[in-house]
Amino acid sequence: MTRKSIHIISLDVPFPPDYGGVIDIYYRAKALKNLGVYVILHCFEYGRGTDHDFKEIADEIHYYKRKKSLWSNFKKEPFIVSTRRDEKLVNRLLEDDFPILMEGLHTTSILSDERFANRQKWVRIHNIEWQYYEALAYATSSPLKKSFFKKESKKLKKYEKILAKADQLLCLNEQDIAYYSSINASSIYWAVGCEFKELETVKAANFALFHGNLSVSENERALRWIVESWDSNQIQIPLIVAGKNPSKSLQNELKKHAFISLKSNPTSVEMDELIRTAEINLLITFQSTGVKLKLINSLIQGNRCVVNPLMIEGTDLGQFCEIIDDAEDLNRTISAKVAFLEEEKSKRIDYLKVHFEAVSQAKKVLGKIGFEI
């Protein structure tokens, strides 16, 4: 019997799986391969390199340069889409008739290509992208970035109608299904996928951890709120900030505060160690878009998780978190010495395995869309 095959078009190189979007892509591809599907992975490269061992998640891999240029800003298509158009990719996809899974609105330019009219085309919805870019515009203080994000948001809102041409939209939460069903009735749920490993119990250390991609304005805004809250309430527990590419201005700001230690660009091993040993994983956001993979990861590996309502919006994960509404609430919650019991962790791990284990979720969705394996 011929093995089932699939093309996956990734918006970025998913190696290493160290931020939300690529973590989701990485574990979905790995799950499909573990289920016996022949995975042909196509990646747009723009800084993460091509020297990776991909055998765990794909049988073939092809890389394409993302074509960023000033001219791309003046096209009708959104920048995130136009910079990922590639004729070599198109030609490779046309060599067979395997289904195509597009990761994110970013990779959907082939939907307008009539040569793919009769192909099975699925789109993984990562966000309501125009809302995400609108929020980025609000979060940044840079006039140039604000202008770009606003313009991109308008383009994305107009462009998303192209999703009507997909055979299936694979959404990561119920709100996105409700929104996108008006564009394409074939919209179903595919939970973000995680991997569960047996972890040794480690003793929690006396610090709170905030982690994320520090070059993203949303995360920088959340961090600045946390720092102000720490200052105004004189919170005593040390704060470790860990993440990718903090700006010089952010680094200089954090240096002014004796209670903060900054860990720039930690390895995945270092980040996992921080998450596991922190007494408190502090997860704050001012955008409710998507499901926050760093929350799920913190619940899997970490101890106490302190969140604000937007971090858990649209999920059932609040039952495993301590929820705060403002700076005073944050102070009271963090200052309270709450014992975190192993029974609590075991209960939440059992829940997370049922709802977010990558292979079982993939198998469930493939059955729904008629891709028998």
N, C-alpha and C positions, 0 to 999 in steps of 0.2 A: 504493500500500500504506500502511495506517495505521501511524504510528510507534508503537513500544512505549512505554508510560508506566509510571511507578512513583511511589508516595508514599514519602518518607523522613521518619520522625519522629525528629528530633534532640533529644537530652536537653538540649542547650545551643545557643547561637548559635555556629556554627563559624567565626566571623570575629573576629579573625584566627586562623589555625590555629597556636596557640602553646602548647598543652598536649596531652598524650597522646591523650585521648579525642576531642577535636575535630579533631586532626590526622588521625586515622583516618577520621572522618566526612567531613571536607573532601575528602580525596583519593579516597575511595570515590565520593562524589557526582560529583566532577569526572570520574573515570574513566567512570562510567556515562553522563554527558552526552557525553563524547568518543566513546563507542561508539554514539552516536545515540539513546540513550534519552531520552525527555521526562521530566525530573526535577521533581517537585513536592515542594518541601522545606518541612517544618513544623518550626519551632524554638520551644523554650521559652526565653523571655528573662528573665534575672534579674540584670542588671548589665552585660551586654556590648553593649547597645544594639541598635537596629534600622536605623541609618543605614549600610548596607553595600552595596557593589557585589557582588551575588551571581551576575552573569551567567556567570561562569566555571564555576560548579558547578550551577546550577539554572535551569530555565525559568520556574518560579513559586516564590514564597516567601511563607509565611504565618507570622506571629509570634503567640505566645500568652504571656500573663503566667504565670509559675510562681507558684501560689497558696500561698505559705508562710504558715503561721499556727501559733500555739501549739496550736490544736485538732488540727492534722495529726499531732502527736505521740501523740495518744490514739486514733487510728484503728487498726484491725486491719491494714490495708495498710501496708507500709513507707513511711516518710516520702518516700523518693526516688520512689515510685510515686504516692502519693496527691496529692502537690503538683503532679503533671503530668497530672491528670485535667482534661479540658476539653471541654465539650459542643460548642463551636464547631468544635473539631478533629474530633470525631465526625461532626458534620453534614457537614463538608467531605469527609471520607473516604467518606461514604455517597452522595455525588453521582455516583459512578462505580463501576466494578468493577476498577480497577487493583490490582495487587499492592501490599502494604504492607510496607516494611522498617522495623522498629523498632530504633533504635540504643540498645542496652543494656536491661537488665531494667527500668530506670527508666521506659521509655515503653510498657510492655506492658499497660496497664490495659484496652485494648480486647479483649484475649484472653478476658476474662470476659463480653463483650457478645455475646449470641446473634445480634445483627444482622450480625455479621461471621463467622458460622459457616461460610459458603461462600466466603469470600474467601481469596486466597492471602496468607498471613501469615508473614513471615520475621523472625527476631530475630537481630541481631548481638550475640553474647555478648562483652562487654568484660572481664569478670572472673567468677570465682566470688564473687559480691558479698558473701555472708554471711562468707566467709573474709576478704575485703578489709576489711570493717568490724570484724571481730574483731581483725585486726591493727592497725587504726587505734586501737581501744580500748586495746590493749597499748602502742602507741607514745606516746599522749598522757599528759601529767601532770595535765591538768585533770580534776578529779572530775566536773564537769558534762558535758564532752565524752565522758569514759570511759563514763558512764552511758548517754548517748545512743547511742554507737556499739555498746555491748553489746546494748541493746534493739533497735536497728535490725538487728543481725546475726541475732538470733533471729527477728525478723519476716521477714527476707529468706530465711532457711533454710526457713521454713514456706511462704512465698509462691512460691518458685521452681518449685513443682509445676505452676503455671499454664502453664509452658513446654511441657507436654505437648500443649497446644492449638495450638501453632504448627505450620505445615507444614514449617518448616525452621529449624534452629539453625545459625548461621554462626559457628564458633569460631575463635579466633586462635592456638590451639596444640593440640598433641596431648593434653596433660593435660586440657584443658577438654573436648575431645571424649570422652575416656574417662569423665569425670565426668558430663557431661550426657547421654550416650547412655542412661544408666539412667532418665532422665526422658523423653527423646524420642530414639527410634532414628534419626531423620532429623537427625543432627548431622554437619556436614562442616567442613572447614578452609577459611577465607578469610584469607589472610595480610594483615597490616597493609600498607597501600599507601603508597608514598613516591614523590616526584618526583625525577628525576635531571636536574640541569642541569650544563652544562659550567662548571667552576670554574677560575679562574686559580690557578696555583701561587703560594702565598705563603710567605714565610719564617716558620718557627715562632719565637715569642717565648718568653722565659724565664719562663713561669708555668704553673701547673696551674689548671684550671678545674673547679669544681663548679657545675652548673646544674640548675634545676628549679623547680617551684612551691613557694616557701618558706613558704607558708601551710599546706601539708599536713604533718601531724605526722610522717609517714614520712620525708619529705625533711629535716625539721628534726632528727630523730633521727640520720639518716645524717651530716648536716653536723656535729653536735656530736661524733660519734665521730671524724670526720676532724680536727676542730680539736684534740681531745685527743691524737690520734696525732701531729699536727704538733708539738704542745707537748712531749710526752713524749720524742719522738725528735729534737727540734730539727732538723726538716727545713728545709733552707735555701731551697728554691725558693719564690718568692712564690705565694700562693693567691688567686685571684679567685673570688668567690662571686656568681653572677648568677641572678636569678629574680624571680618575682612575689610581691608582698605579704609581705615578711618582717615578723614581729611586732616590736613595739617592744623586747620583752625580747631577742629574737634580735639585733636591730640593736645594742643596747647591749652584748651579750656579744661580738659580733664586733669592736666598736670597741676592746676591750681588747687586741687582738692586732695587733702592728705588721705581721705578715707577711700580713694579710688585707686585701683591698680588696673592698668590697661594691658591686655594681651592681644597684640595686633597679629592678624593672619596666623592663628594657631593651626596646627595640623589637625586632621580629623581625630587622631588618637588623643592629642592634647585637649581638644574640645570635649570629647567624650568623658575624659577624666574630670574636667571641670564640672560638667553637668552632673556626674555621679557623686562628686564629693561636696558640692554646694549644699549648705543647709537649706537654702531657698533658691529656686529658680524663679526669677522675676520676669514675667512675660506681659509686656505692656504694648498696646498698639492703638493707633487712632484711625485705623482703617479696618473695616470688617470684611474686606474682600477675601474670598477663598477660605480654605482650611489651613491653619498655620501648622506646618509640619514640625516646626521647632517646638510647638506645644506638645504634640504627640510624642516626639522624641524625648522631651523632658519628662513626660509622664512615664515613659518606658524605662528610662535610665535613672531619673533623678529622685529627689526626696519631696519636700514640700514645694508645691507650685502655686505662686501667688500671681493672679491675673486680674485684668480689668474686664468689664463686660464685653467689650468689642472683641477681645481675644477669643472668646468662646461662643460668640454669636452664631446661631445656626447649627450648633452642635449639642451633644448631650454630655460634653466633657466637664461641665461646671461641677458635676457631682464629685469630681476628684480634685478640685482646686479650691483655694481660698480666694474669694472674689472681693476686690476693693473698688471703691468708687472715687476716692479723692485722696489728696496727700495725707490728711489726718488719719483716714482709714488705713492707708498704707503703713503709717507709723505704728498704729495700734496692732496691726496684723503681724508686721515684721518683729516688733518688740515682744510679742507674746511667744514664749518658749513652748511651742506645741510639740509634743512627742510624735514622731512619725513612725508608725508601727509597721512591721513586716506584713502583717495580715492585710493592712490597707493597700500596700503595694501589690501584693498577690492578687487582691480583688480587682484592682484597676488593670493589671497586666492581662488577666483573664478576659476582661471586657474588651481591651484593645486588640487582643488576638482575634476575637470573634469578628470585630468590625474593620480591622485594618491590616490583617495579615495578607501579604501581597498575592501569594499563589491562590489562596481560596477565593479572594476577591476577583482575580482575573478569570478563574474557571467559571465563576458565577456569571460574569458579564458575557463571556464568550458564548455561553449557552443561550443567553437571552437574545444575542444578535445573530444566532444561527451559524456561528463559526465552530463547527464540531471538531474536536481534537481526539 
